[in-house]
Amino acid sequence: MQADGPRACRFGRRWYLNNESWHPSVPPFGEMKCILCWCVSGETHCQRQECPPAACASPARRDNPCCAKCRS
């Protein structure tokens, strides 16, 4: 049996369309803004945002809460 089109993905209790992306929500932590998931032909793929290493002793997370940057 062949599908008529790209399949959707189920993540938790929600369905996502093919090529749709989202930040997963994981109880009890809530939305994981540093992780991005996307739907590809019925399969869910997730990846944590990669951050370059901070080249200072005490980095801050002002602009991007996922990646630390050195203070100016």
All heavy atoms as TSV, in Angstrom:
chain	resi	resn	atom	element	x	y	z
A	1	MET	N	N	0.844	-1.185	0.000
A	1	MET	CA	C	0.000	0.000	0.000
A	1	MET	C	C	0.884	1.242	0.000
A	1	MET	O	O	1.808	1.353	0.795
A	1	MET	CB	C	-0.895	-0.026	1.227
A	1	MET	CG	C	-1.858	1.092	1.292
A	1	MET	SD	S	-2.991	0.761	2.673
A	1	MET	CE	C	-3.735	2.328	2.789
A	2	GLN	N	N	0.582	2.173	-0.874
A	2	GLN	CA	C	1.397	3.373	-0.995
A	2	GLN	C	C	0.609	4.577	-0.492
A	2	GLN	O	O	-0.583	4.716	-0.781
A	2	GLN	CB	C	1.798	3.578	-2.460
A	2	GLN	CG	C	2.816	4.674	-2.640
A	2	GLN	CD	C	3.321	4.688	-4.082
A	2	GLN	OE1	O	2.857	3.932	-4.922
A	2	GLN	NE2	N	4.273	5.532	-4.343
A	3	ALA	N	N	1.272	5.458	0.241
A	3	ALA	CA	C	0.612	6.646	0.782
A	3	ALA	C	C	0.385	7.664	-0.336
A	3	ALA	O	O	1.118	7.706	-1.315
A	3	ALA	CB	C	1.474	7.255	1.882
A	4	ASP	N	N	-0.652	8.483	-0.171
A	4	ASP	CA	C	-0.961	9.508	-1.161
A	4	ASP	C	C	-0.001	10.689	-1.097
A	4	ASP	O	O	0.150	11.409	-2.068
A	4	ASP	CB	C	-2.391	10.013	-0.962
A	4	ASP	CG	C	-3.410	8.937	-1.280
A	4	ASP	OD1	O	-3.088	8.029	-2.056
A	4	ASP	OD2	O	-4.523	9.022	-0.745
A	5	GLY	N	N	0.621	10.915	0.025
A	5	GLY	CA	C	1.525	12.046	0.182
A	5	GLY	C	C	2.396	11.863	1.400
A	5	GLY	O	O	2.362	10.819	2.053
A	6	PRO	N	N	3.200	12.884	1.725
A	6	PRO	CA	C	4.083	12.792	2.901
A	6	PRO	C	C	3.275	12.595	4.177
A	6	PRO	O	O	2.188	13.144	4.327
A	6	PRO	CB	C	4.804	14.134	2.923
A	6	PRO	CG	C	4.592	14.733	1.583
A	6	PRO	CD	C	3.339	14.144	1.032
A	7	ARG	N	N	3.800	11.789	5.058
A	7	ARG	CA	C	3.116	11.481	6.308
A	7	ARG	C	C	3.421	12.522	7.371
A	7	ARG	O	O	4.480	13.140	7.373
A	7	ARG	CB	C	3.549	10.111	6.798
A	7	ARG	CG	C	3.114	9.016	5.853
A	7	ARG	CD	C	3.456	7.641	6.325
A	7	ARG	NE	N	4.231	7.617	7.552
A	7	ARG	CZ	C	4.901	6.578	7.983
A	7	ARG	NH1	N	4.914	5.474	7.289
A	7	ARG	NH2	N	5.578	6.618	9.107
A	8	ALA	N	N	2.501	12.662	8.308
A	8	ALA	CA	C	2.678	13.554	9.453
A	8	ALA	C	C	3.409	12.800	10.562
A	8	ALA	O	O	3.555	11.581	10.513
A	8	ALA	CB	C	1.321	14.044	9.938
A	9	CYS	N	N	3.859	13.536	11.567
A	9	CYS	CA	C	4.580	12.953	12.701
A	9	CYS	C	C	3.787	13.204	13.981
A	9	CYS	O	O	3.206	14.266	14.155
A	9	CYS	CB	C	5.952	13.605	12.872
A	9	CYS	SG	S	7.052	13.386	11.481
A	10	ARG	N	N	3.836	12.240	14.874
A	10	ARG	CA	C	3.224	12.418	16.185
A	10	ARG	C	C	4.339	12.567	17.200
A	10	ARG	O	O	5.259	11.757	17.264
A	10	ARG	CB	C	2.356	11.224	16.545
A	10	ARG	CG	C	1.642	11.436	17.851
A	10	ARG	CD	C	0.676	10.337	18.135
A	10	ARG	NE	N	-0.004	10.649	19.401
A	10	ARG	CZ	C	-0.948	9.921	19.913
A	10	ARG	NH1	N	-1.368	8.855	19.283
A	10	ARG	NH2	N	-1.501	10.259	21.054
A	11	PHE	N	N	4.242	13.624	18.024
A	11	PHE	CA	C	5.202	13.850	19.096
A	11	PHE	C	C	4.383	14.176	20.336
A	11	PHE	O	O	3.691	15.192	20.373
A	11	PHE	CB	C	6.160	14.991	18.752
A	11	PHE	CG	C	7.280	15.138	19.739
A	11	PHE	CD1	C	8.460	14.446	19.580
A	11	PHE	CD2	C	7.138	15.966	20.844
A	11	PHE	CE1	C	9.492	14.574	20.495
A	11	PHE	CE2	C	8.167	16.095	21.770
A	11	PHE	CZ	C	9.340	15.398	21.594
A	12	GLY	N	N	4.437	13.310	21.323
A	12	GLY	CA	C	3.584	13.481	22.502
A	12	GLY	C	C	2.139	13.295	22.091
A	12	GLY	O	O	1.786	12.303	21.460
A	13	ARG	N	N	1.317	14.275	22.378
A	13	ARG	CA	C	-0.106	14.203	22.023
A	13	ARG	C	C	-0.439	15.011	20.780
A	13	ARG	O	O	-1.611	15.135	20.422
A	13	ARG	CB	C	-0.950	14.709	23.191
A	13	ARG	CG	C	-0.841	13.824	24.396
A	13	ARG	CD	C	-1.726	14.324	25.491
A	13	ARG	NE	N	-1.634	13.439	26.642
A	13	ARG	CZ	C	-2.371	13.557	27.708
A	13	ARG	NH1	N	-3.258	14.522	27.790
A	13	ARG	NH2	N	-2.225	12.720	28.701
A	14	ARG	N	N	0.570	15.595	20.117
A	14	ARG	CA	C	0.320	16.457	18.961
A	14	ARG	C	C	0.801	15.818	17.678
A	14	ARG	O	O	1.731	15.025	17.673
A	14	ARG	CB	C	1.038	17.793	19.153
A	14	ARG	CG	C	0.438	18.590	20.300
A	14	ARG	CD	C	0.770	20.038	20.257
A	14	ARG	NE	N	0.473	20.610	18.948
A	14	ARG	CZ	C	0.992	21.732	18.513
A	14	ARG	NH1	N	1.831	22.414	19.259
A	14	ARG	NH2	N	0.695	22.201	17.326
A	15	TRP	N	N	0.171	16.219	16.582
A	15	TRP	CA	C	0.583	15.803	15.246
A	15	TRP	C	C	1.195	17.003	14.535
A	15	TRP	O	O	0.724	18.136	14.684
A	15	TRP	CB	C	-0.617	15.308	14.450
A	15	TRP	CG	C	-1.067	13.952	14.874
A	15	TRP	CD1	C	-2.012	13.653	15.805
A	15	TRP	CD2	C	-0.575	12.710	14.394
A	15	TRP	NE1	N	-2.140	12.300	15.943
A	15	TRP	CE2	C	-1.278	11.685	15.075
A	15	TRP	CE3	C	0.388	12.349	13.448
A	15	TRP	CZ2	C	-1.038	10.341	14.848
A	15	TRP	CZ3	C	0.613	11.005	13.211
A	15	TRP	CH2	C	-0.088	10.025	13.901
A	16	TYR	N	N	2.239	16.758	13.769
A	16	TYR	CA	C	2.924	17.803	13.011
A	16	TYR	C	C	2.983	17.393	11.545
A	16	TYR	O	O	3.199	16.223	11.218
A	16	TYR	CB	C	4.336	18.018	13.551
A	16	TYR	CG	C	4.336	18.512	14.979
A	16	TYR	CD1	C	4.377	17.615	16.040
A	16	TYR	CD2	C	4.265	19.863	15.259
A	16	TYR	CE1	C	4.357	18.062	17.352
A	16	TYR	CE2	C	4.244	20.318	16.569
A	16	TYR	CZ	C	4.284	19.414	17.608
A	16	TYR	OH	O	4.254	19.853	18.896
A	17	LEU	N	N	2.807	18.360	10.662
A	17	LEU	CA	C	2.832	18.099	9.230
A	17	LEU	C	C	4.258	17.849	8.747
A	17	LEU	O	O	5.222	18.267	9.398
A	17	LEU	CB	C	2.234	19.283	8.469
A	17	LEU	CG	C	0.777	19.608	8.785
A	17	LEU	CD1	C	0.355	20.865	8.040
A	17	LEU	CD2	C	-0.116	18.437	8.436
A	18	ASN	N	N	4.380	17.204	7.601
A	18	ASN	CA	C	5.690	16.982	6.999
A	18	ASN	C	C	6.395	18.329	6.804
A	18	ASN	O	O	5.779	19.308	6.381
A	18	ASN	CB	C	5.521	16.270	5.647
A	18	ASN	CG	C	6.845	15.835	5.080
A	18	ASN	OD1	O	7.645	15.213	5.762
A	18	ASN	ND2	N	7.080	16.161	3.829
A	19	ASN	N	N	7.654	18.408	7.136
A	19	ASN	CA	C	8.508	19.612	7.059
A	19	ASN	C	C	8.195	20.666	8.116
A	19	ASN	O	O	8.775	21.736	8.104
A	19	ASN	CB	C	8.462	20.258	5.665
A	19	ASN	CG	C	9.086	19.365	4.627
A	19	ASN	OD1	O	10.058	18.663	4.888
A	19	ASN	ND2	N	8.510	19.359	3.434
A	20	GLU	N	N	7.294	20.393	9.036
A	20	GLU	CA	C	7.005	21.339	10.116
A	20	GLU	C	C	8.065	21.173	11.204
A	20	GLU	O	O	8.549	20.076	11.465
A	20	GLU	CB	C	5.622	21.060	10.688
A	20	GLU	CG	C	5.162	22.097	11.691
A	20	GLU	CD	C	3.729	21.874	12.151
A	20	GLU	OE1	O	3.072	20.917	11.710
A	20	GLU	OE2	O	3.272	22.676	12.983
A	21	SER	N	N	8.447	22.291	11.841
A	21	SER	CA	C	9.425	22.227	12.933
A	21	SER	C	C	8.812	22.829	14.197
A	21	SER	O	O	7.892	23.641	14.126
A	21	SER	CB	C	10.716	22.953	12.558
A	21	SER	OG	O	10.471	24.319	12.308
A	22	TRP	N	N	9.344	22.423	15.356
A	22	TRP	CA	C	8.820	22.880	16.640
A	22	TRP	C	C	9.863	22.660	17.727
A	22	TRP	O	O	10.801	21.912	17.574
A	22	TRP	CB	C	7.531	22.146	16.983
A	22	TRP	CG	C	7.698	20.681	17.254
A	22	TRP	CD1	C	7.875	20.078	18.483
A	22	TRP	CD2	C	7.750	19.615	16.298
A	22	TRP	NE1	N	8.013	18.724	18.343
A	22	TRP	CE2	C	7.947	18.408	17.000
A	22	TRP	CE3	C	7.659	19.559	14.912
A	22	TRP	CZ2	C	8.046	17.178	16.380
A	22	TRP	CZ3	C	7.761	18.323	14.292
A	22	TRP	CH2	C	7.943	17.158	15.012
A	23	HIS	N	N	9.660	23.373	18.840
A	23	HIS	CA	C	10.445	23.152	20.053
A	23	HIS	C	C	9.618	22.200	20.910
A	23	HIS	O	O	8.467	22.504	21.224
A	23	HIS	CB	C	10.699	24.452	20.804
A	23	HIS	CG	C	11.553	25.421	20.053
A	23	HIS	ND1	N	12.904	25.262	19.914
A	23	HIS	CD2	C	11.240	26.542	19.377
A	23	HIS	CE1	C	13.381	26.254	19.199
A	23	HIS	NE2	N	12.390	27.037	18.857
A	24	PRO	N	N	10.165	21.052	21.271
A	24	PRO	CA	C	9.367	20.086	22.030
A	24	PRO	C	C	9.045	20.576	23.436
A	24	PRO	O	O	9.802	21.352	24.027
A	24	PRO	CB	C	10.266	18.846	22.078
A	24	PRO	CG	C	11.646	19.379	21.947
A	24	PRO	CD	C	11.538	20.584	21.053
A	25	SER	N	N	7.937	20.127	23.944
A	25	SER	CA	C	7.539	20.402	25.316
A	25	SER	C	C	7.613	19.079	26.071
A	25	SER	O	O	6.991	18.103	25.670
A	25	SER	CB	C	6.121	20.960	25.351
A	25	SER	OG	O	5.775	21.296	26.661
A	26	VAL	N	N	8.414	19.073	27.130
A	26	VAL	CA	C	8.646	17.849	27.887
A	26	VAL	C	C	8.259	18.091	29.351
A	26	VAL	O	O	8.928	18.839	30.058
A	26	VAL	CB	C	10.133	17.417	27.800
A	26	VAL	CG1	C	10.371	16.147	28.580
A	26	VAL	CG2	C	10.556	17.251	26.343
A	27	PRO	N	N	7.157	17.476	29.812
A	27	PRO	CA	C	6.787	17.634	31.220
A	27	PRO	C	C	7.847	16.994	32.111
A	27	PRO	O	O	8.397	15.974	31.729
A	27	PRO	CB	C	5.458	16.880	31.337
A	27	PRO	CG	C	4.988	16.667	29.936
A	27	PRO	CD	C	6.194	16.678	29.073
A	28	PRO	N	N	8.188	17.521	33.221
A	28	PRO	CA	C	7.688	18.741	33.853
A	28	PRO	C	C	8.513	19.971	33.504
A	28	PRO	O	O	8.347	21.019	34.109
A	28	PRO	CB	C	7.830	18.412	35.340
A	28	PRO	CG	C	9.093	17.610	35.399
A	28	PRO	CD	C	9.084	16.784	34.115
A	29	PHE	N	N	9.403	19.870	32.509
A	29	PHE	CA	C	10.324	20.970	32.196
A	29	PHE	C	C	9.708	22.044	31.317
A	29	PHE	O	O	10.167	23.167	31.290
A	29	PHE	CB	C	11.587	20.425	31.527
A	29	PHE	CG	C	12.258	19.368	32.334
A	29	PHE	CD1	C	12.191	18.036	31.949
A	29	PHE	CD2	C	12.930	19.682	33.499
A	29	PHE	CE1	C	12.799	17.048	32.701
A	29	PHE	CE2	C	13.536	18.699	34.271
A	29	PHE	CZ	C	13.468	17.379	33.869
A	30	GLY	N	N	8.688	21.730	30.548
A	30	GLY	CA	C	8.062	22.699	29.653
A	30	GLY	C	C	8.750	22.710	28.292
A	30	GLY	O	O	9.391	21.733	27.892
A	31	GLU	N	N	8.623	23.826	27.591
A	31	GLU	CA	C	9.182	23.936	26.247
A	31	GLU	C	C	10.715	23.960	26.295
A	31	GLU	O	O	11.307	24.698	27.070
A	31	GLU	CB	C	8.676	25.205	25.565
A	31	GLU	CG	C	9.095	25.289	24.111
A	31	GLU	CD	C	8.551	26.511	23.414
A	31	GLU	OE1	O	8.516	27.594	24.042
A	31	GLU	OE2	O	8.162	26.397	22.255
A	32	MET	N	N	11.322	23.136	25.468
A	32	MET	CA	C	12.780	23.034	25.394
A	32	MET	C	C	13.263	23.909	24.242
A	32	MET	O	O	13.379	23.460	23.108
A	32	MET	CB	C	13.192	21.578	25.175
A	32	MET	CG	C	12.575	20.604	26.168
A	32	MET	SD	S	13.069	20.886	27.867
A	32	MET	CE	C	14.681	20.201	27.854
A	33	LYS	N	N	13.507	25.189	24.513
A	33	LYS	CA	C	13.831	26.158	23.465
A	33	LYS	C	C	15.186	25.916	22.813
A	33	LYS	O	O	15.444	26.416	21.727
A	33	LYS	CB	C	13.756	27.570	24.015
A	33	LYS	CG	C	12.345	27.954	24.398
A	33	LYS	CD	C	12.248	29.412	24.764
A	33	LYS	CE	C	10.843	29.759	25.164
A	33	LYS	NZ	N	10.019	30.111	24.037
A	34	CYS	N	N	16.055	25.145	23.430
A	34	CYS	CA	C	17.378	24.875	22.863
A	34	CYS	C	C	17.380	23.622	21.991
A	34	CYS	O	O	18.413	23.231	21.463
A	34	CYS	CB	C	18.415	24.746	23.971
A	34	CYS	SG	S	18.561	26.246	24.960
A	35	ILE	N	N	16.210	22.984	21.852
A	35	ILE	CA	C	16.087	21.794	21.018
A	35	ILE	C	C	15.064	22.078	19.926
A	35	ILE	O	O	14.006	22.647	20.188
A	35	ILE	CB	C	15.649	20.578	21.857
A	35	ILE	CG1	C	16.710	20.259	22.902
A	35	ILE	CG2	C	15.378	19.370	20.966
A	35	ILE	CD1	C	16.345	19.163	23.865
A	36	LEU	N	N	15.386	21.696	18.694
A	36	LEU	CA	C	14.478	21.868	17.575
A	36	LEU	C	C	14.159	20.501	16.995
A	36	LEU	O	O	15.050	19.684	16.767
A	36	LEU	CB	C	15.122	22.748	16.497
A	36	LEU	CG	C	14.233	23.067	15.298
A	36	LEU	CD1	C	13.045	23.928	15.731
A	36	LEU	CD2	C	15.031	23.782	14.226
A	37	CYS	N	N	12.881	20.235	16.797
A	37	CYS	CA	C	12.430	18.989	16.175
A	37	CYS	C	C	11.775	19.328	14.849
A	37	CYS	O	O	11.250	20.426	14.669
A	37	CYS	CB	C	11.419	18.270	17.064
A	37	CYS	SG	S	12.091	17.698	18.638
A	38	TRP	N	N	11.792	18.369	13.929
A	38	TRP	CA	C	11.128	18.564	12.649
A	38	TRP	C	C	10.635	17.220	12.144
A	38	TRP	O	O	11.144	16.180	12.523
A	38	TRP	CB	C	12.034	19.263	11.641
A	38	TRP	CG	C	13.287	18.533	11.306
A	38	TRP	CD1	C	13.508	17.723	10.230
A	38	TRP	CD2	C	14.510	18.523	12.055
A	38	TRP	NE1	N	14.784	17.220	10.267
A	38	TRP	CE2	C	15.436	17.694	11.374
A	38	TRP	CE3	C	14.931	19.136	13.241
A	38	TRP	CZ2	C	16.713	17.458	11.838
A	38	TRP	CZ3	C	16.215	18.901	13.690
A	38	TRP	CH2	C	17.087	18.078	12.996
A	39	CYS	N	N	9.629	17.284	11.299
A	39	CYS	CA	C	8.991	16.096	10.756
A	39	CYS	C	C	9.472	15.866	9.325
A	39	CYS	O	O	9.400	16.764	8.490
A	39	CYS	CB	C	7.473	16.283	10.776
A	39	CYS	SG	S	6.555	14.883	10.102
A	40	VAL	N	N	9.961	14.653	9.047
A	40	VAL	CA	C	10.416	14.282	7.707
A	40	VAL	C	C	9.744	12.962	7.328
A	40	VAL	O	O	10.107	11.911	7.859
A	40	VAL	CB	C	11.956	14.143	7.652
A	40	VAL	CG1	C	12.404	13.754	6.253
A	40	VAL	CG2	C	12.648	15.414	8.096
A	41	SER	N	N	8.756	13.048	6.466
A	41	SER	CA	C	8.063	11.860	5.941
A	41	SER	C	C	7.630	10.880	7.034
A	41	SER	O	O	7.872	9.687	6.935
A	41	SER	CB	C	8.941	11.151	4.917
A	41	SER	OG	O	9.233	12.026	3.851
A	42	GLY	N	N	7.040	11.410	8.096
A	42	GLY	CA	C	6.514	10.561	9.151
A	42	GLY	C	C	7.496	10.233	10.261
A	42	GLY	O	O	7.138	9.570	11.222
A	43	GLU	N	N	8.745	10.702	10.161
A	43	GLU	CA	C	9.742	10.459	11.207
A	43	GLU	C	C	10.123	11.768	11.878
A	43	GLU	O	O	10.407	12.757	11.206
A	43	GLU	CB	C	11.004	9.827	10.612
A	43	GLU	CG	C	10.796	8.426	10.108
A	43	GLU	CD	C	12.097	7.790	9.653
A	43	GLU	OE1	O	13.180	8.250	10.086
A	43	GLU	OE2	O	12.027	6.845	8.863
A	44	THR	N	N	10.140	11.753	13.200
A	44	THR	CA	C	10.532	12.931	13.969
A	44	THR	C	C	12.033	12.907	14.200
A	44	THR	O	O	12.599	11.891	14.605
A	44	THR	CB	C	9.808	12.951	15.330
A	44	THR	OG1	O	8.400	12.987	15.093
A	44	THR	CG2	C	10.217	14.145	16.162
A	45	HIS	N	N	12.671	14.043	13.941
A	45	HIS	CA	C	14.106	14.220	14.187
A	45	HIS	C	C	14.260	15.421	15.114
A	45	HIS	O	O	13.588	16.433	14.922
A	45	HIS	CB	C	14.855	14.486	12.881
A	45	HIS	CG	C	14.719	13.389	11.880
A	45	HIS	ND1	N	15.599	12.345	11.817
A	45	HIS	CD2	C	13.786	13.155	10.921
A	45	HIS	CE1	C	15.230	11.523	10.855
A	45	HIS	NE2	N	14.125	11.992	10.289
A	46	CYS	N	N	15.127	15.307	16.107
A	46	CYS	CA	C	15.364	16.408	17.043
A	46	CYS	C	C	16.865	16.619	17.201
A	46	CYS	O	O	17.640	15.660	17.138
A	46	CYS	CB	C	14.760	16.113	18.412
A	46	CYS	SG	S	12.958	15.968	18.401
A	47	GLN	N	N	17.244	17.872	17.422
A	47	GLN	CA	C	18.658	18.194	17.603
A	47	GLN	C	C	18.788	19.382	18.555
A	47	GLN	O	O	18.046	20.358	18.448
A	47	GLN	CB	C	19.302	18.540	16.269
A	47	GLN	CG	C	20.781	18.793	16.361
A	47	GLN	CD	C	21.407	18.950	14.976
A	47	GLN	OE1	O	20.786	18.697	13.962
A	47	GLN	NE2	N	22.642	19.381	14.962
A	48	ARG	N	N	19.737	19.265	19.463
A	48	ARG	CA	C	20.046	20.365	20.373
A	48	ARG	C	C	20.835	21.423	19.607
A	48	ARG	O	O	21.676	21.094	18.770
A	48	ARG	CB	C	20.870	19.865	21.553
A	48	ARG	CG	C	21.240	20.951	22.560
A	48	ARG	CD	C	22.016	20.377	23.721
A	48	ARG	NE	N	21.201	19.478	24.521
A	48	ARG	CZ	C	20.333	19.860	25.452
A	48	ARG	NH1	N	20.154	21.140	25.698
A	48	ARG	NH2	N	19.639	18.981	26.128
A	49	GLN	N	N	20.574	22.695	19.885
A	49	GLN	CA	C	21.303	23.778	19.231
A	49	GLN	C	C	22.774	23.673	19.602
A	49	GLN	O	O	23.128	23.552	20.772
A	49	GLN	CB	C	20.750	25.133	19.671
A	49	GLN	CG	C	21.460	26.293	19.040
A	49	GLN	CD	C	20.865	27.632	19.469
A	49	GLN	OE1	O	19.782	27.694	20.037
A	49	GLN	NE2	N	21.575	28.694	19.202
A	50	GLU	N	N	23.637	23.693	18.599
A	50	GLU	CA	C	25.075	23.624	18.854
A	50	GLU	C	C	25.604	25.032	19.101
A	50	GLU	O	O	25.244	25.969	18.406
A	50	GLU	CB	C	25.782	22.985	17.667
A	50	GLU	CG	C	25.426	21.525	17.516
A	50	GLU	CD	C	26.217	20.847	16.419
A	50	GLU	OE1	O	27.312	21.332	16.075
A	50	GLU	OE2	O	25.718	19.841	15.895
A	51	CYS	N	N	26.453	25.143	20.095
A	51	CYS	CA	C	27.004	26.436	20.474
A	51	CYS	C	C	28.524	26.396	20.401
A	51	CYS	O	O	29.128	25.413	20.837
A	51	CYS	CB	C	26.599	26.786	21.901
A	51	CYS	SG	S	24.812	26.862	22.158
A	52	PRO	N	N	29.117	27.465	19.899
A	52	PRO	CA	C	30.572	27.522	19.933
A	52	PRO	C	C	31.034	27.711	21.378
A	52	PRO	O	O	30.321	28.315	22.182
A	52	PRO	CB	C	30.909	28.747	19.073
A	52	PRO	CG	C	29.680	29.582	19.102
A	52	PRO	CD	C	28.517	28.636	19.277
A	53	PRO	N	N	32.215	27.202	21.724
A	53	PRO	CA	C	32.703	27.390	23.095
A	53	PRO	C	C	32.997	28.861	23.380
A	53	PRO	O	O	33.473	29.580	22.507
A	53	PRO	CB	C	33.976	26.548	23.148
A	53	PRO	CG	C	34.377	26.363	21.725
A	53	PRO	CD	C	33.147	26.446	20.897
A	54	ALA	N	N	32.654	29.297	24.575
A	54	ALA	CA	C	32.933	30.681	24.983
A	54	ALA	C	C	34.397	30.778	25.399
A	54	ALA	O	O	34.880	29.949	26.161
A	54	ALA	CB	C	32.023	31.086	26.126
A	55	ALA	N	N	35.078	31.785	24.893
A	55	ALA	CA	C	36.511	31.948	25.159
A	55	ALA	C	C	36.756	32.941	26.295
A	55	ALA	O	O	37.601	33.828	26.191
A	55	ALA	CB	C	37.215	32.400	23.889
A	56	CYS	N	N	36.014	32.802	27.393
A	56	CYS	CA	C	36.216	33.679	28.545
A	56	CYS	C	C	35.914	32.895	29.813
A	56	CYS	O	O	35.329	31.818	29.773
A	56	CYS	CB	C	35.338	34.921	28.437
A	56	CYS	SG	S	33.584	34.574	28.282
A	57	ALA	N	N	36.289	33.470	30.947
A	57	ALA	CA	C	36.139	32.777	32.229
A	57	ALA	C	C	34.689	32.735	32.718
A	57	ALA	O	O	34.245	31.743	33.275
A	57	ALA	CB	C	37.022	33.437	33.278
A	58	SER	N	N	33.934	33.818	32.506
A	58	SER	CA	C	32.545	33.857	33.004
A	58	SER	C	C	31.595	34.342	31.906
A	58	SER	O	O	31.244	35.509	31.862
A	58	SER	CB	C	32.454	34.750	34.238
A	58	SER	OG	O	32.905	36.042	33.924
A	59	PRO	N	N	31.170	33.438	31.033
A	59	PRO	CA	C	30.255	33.837	29.957
A	59	PRO	C	C	28.845	34.113	30.467
A	59	PRO	O	O	28.451	33.641	31.532
A	59	PRO	CB	C	30.271	32.636	29.018
A	59	PRO	CG	C	30.681	31.493	29.870
A	59	PRO	CD	C	31.554	32.049	30.952
A	60	ALA	N	N	28.091	34.904	29.703
A	60	ALA	CA	C	26.704	35.237	30.035
A	60	ALA	C	C	25.783	34.704	28.943
A	60	ALA	O	O	26.219	34.428	27.839
A	60	ALA	CB	C	26.552	36.750	30.160
A	61	ARG	N	N	24.507	34.572	29.263
A	61	ARG	CA	C	23.520	34.085	28.291
A	61	ARG	C	C	22.459	35.163	28.065
A	61	ARG	O	O	21.286	34.919	28.247
A	61	ARG	CB	C	22.872	32.806	28.809
A	61	ARG	CG	C	23.815	31.667	28.968
A	61	ARG	CD	C	23.072	30.441	29.498
A	61	ARG	NE	N	24.000	29.388	29.819
A	61	ARG	CZ	C	24.279	28.379	29.011
A	61	ARG	NH1	N	23.731	28.303	27.841
A	61	ARG	NH2	N	25.134	27.450	29.381
A	62	ARG	N	N	22.849	36.334	27.634
A	62	ARG	CA	C	21.893	37.436	27.471
A	62	ARG	C	C	21.005	37.278	26.242
A	62	ARG	O	O	19.814	37.141	26.351
A	62	ARG	CB	C	22.646	38.763	27.367
A	62	ARG	CG	C	23.080	39.275	28.695
A	62	ARG	CD	C	23.635	40.658	28.543
A	62	ARG	NE	N	24.816	40.736	29.374
A	62	ARG	CZ	C	25.859	41.471	29.137
A	62	ARG	NH1	N	25.919	42.203	28.068
A	62	ARG	NH2	N	26.874	41.474	29.952
A	63	ASP	N	N	21.582	37.348	25.055
A	63	ASP	CA	C	20.804	37.350	23.815
A	63	ASP	C	C	20.239	35.985	23.478
A	63	ASP	O	O	19.147	35.872	22.950
A	63	ASP	CB	C	21.675	37.834	22.648
A	63	ASP	CG	C	22.179	39.250	22.866
A	63	ASP	OD1	O	21.503	40.005	23.583
A	63	ASP	OD2	O	23.238	39.589	22.321
A	64	ASN	N	N	20.988	34.944	23.752
A	64	ASN	CA	C	20.571	33.594	23.405
A	64	ASN	C	C	20.659	32.726	24.658
A	64	ASN	O	O	21.753	32.413	25.109
A	64	ASN	CB	C	21.475	33.047	22.292
A	64	ASN	CG	C	21.042	31.686	21.813
A	64	ASN	OD1	O	20.295	30.987	22.478
A	64	ASN	ND2	N	21.525	31.317	20.648
A	65	PRO	N	N	19.535	32.307	25.220
A	65	PRO	CA	C	19.574	31.517	26.458
A	65	PRO	C	C	20.200	30.126	26.284
A	65	PRO	O	O	20.539	29.485	27.253
A	65	PRO	CB	C	18.112	31.406	26.862
A	65	PRO	CG	C	17.353	31.612	25.606
A	65	PRO	CD	C	18.172	32.526	24.748
A	66	CYS	N	N	20.389	29.678	25.044
A	66	CYS	CA	C	20.957	28.368	24.797
A	66	CYS	C	C	22.489	28.394	24.722
A	66	CYS	O	O	23.132	27.396	25.019
A	66	CYS	CB	C	20.425	27.796	23.484
A	66	CYS	SG	S	18.636	27.656	23.465
A	67	CYS	N	N	23.041	29.516	24.297
A	67	CYS	CA	C	24.494	29.606	24.101
A	67	CYS	C	C	25.079	30.738	24.942
A	67	CYS	O	O	24.536	31.835	24.991
A	67	CYS	CB	C	24.821	29.867	22.643
A	67	CYS	SG	S	24.272	28.562	21.531
A	68	ALA	N	N	26.182	30.461	25.592
A	68	ALA	CA	C	26.864	31.471	26.410
A	68	ALA	C	C	27.796	32.290	25.531
A	68	ALA	O	O	28.427	31.773	24.602
A	68	ALA	CB	C	27.664	30.790	27.511
A	69	LYS	N	N	27.871	33.606	25.817
A	69	LYS	CA	C	28.777	34.497	25.107
A	69	LYS	C	C	29.559	35.311	26.125
A	69	LYS	O	O	29.084	35.562	27.227
A	69	LYS	CB	C	27.999	35.449	24.193
A	69	LYS	CG	C	27.364	34.751	23.024
A	69	LYS	CD	C	26.757	35.769	22.086
A	69	LYS	CE	C	26.187	35.041	20.879
A	69	LYS	NZ	N	25.613	35.962	19.915
A	70	CYS	N	N	30.735	35.741	25.733
A	70	CYS	CA	C	31.550	36.580	26.611
A	70	CYS	C	C	30.942	37.964	26.714
A	70	CYS	O	O	30.371	38.480	25.763
A	70	CYS	CB	C	32.974	36.663	26.080
A	70	CYS	SG	S	33.808	35.055	26.083
A	71	ARG	N	N	31.089	38.549	27.871
A	71	ARG	CA	C	30.599	39.916	28.078
A	71	ARG	C	C	31.532	40.886	27.386
A	71	ARG	O	O	32.732	40.714	27.408
A	71	ARG	CB	C	30.526	40.244	29.565
A	71	ARG	CG	C	29.632	39.302	30.325
A	71	ARG	CD	C	29.815	39.515	31.823
A	71	ARG	NE	N	29.397	38.329	32.541
A	71	ARG	CZ	C	28.407	38.309	33.407
A	71	ARG	NH1	N	27.767	39.396	33.700
A	71	ARG	NH2	N	28.081	37.191	34.005
A	72	SER	N	N	30.949	41.912	26.795
A	72	SER	CA	C	31.741	42.923	26.063
A	72	SER	C	C	32.532	43.806	27.012
A	72	SER	O	O	32.123	44.158	28.041
A	72	SER	CB	C	30.844	43.795	25.211
A	72	SER	OG	O	30.102	42.988	24.349
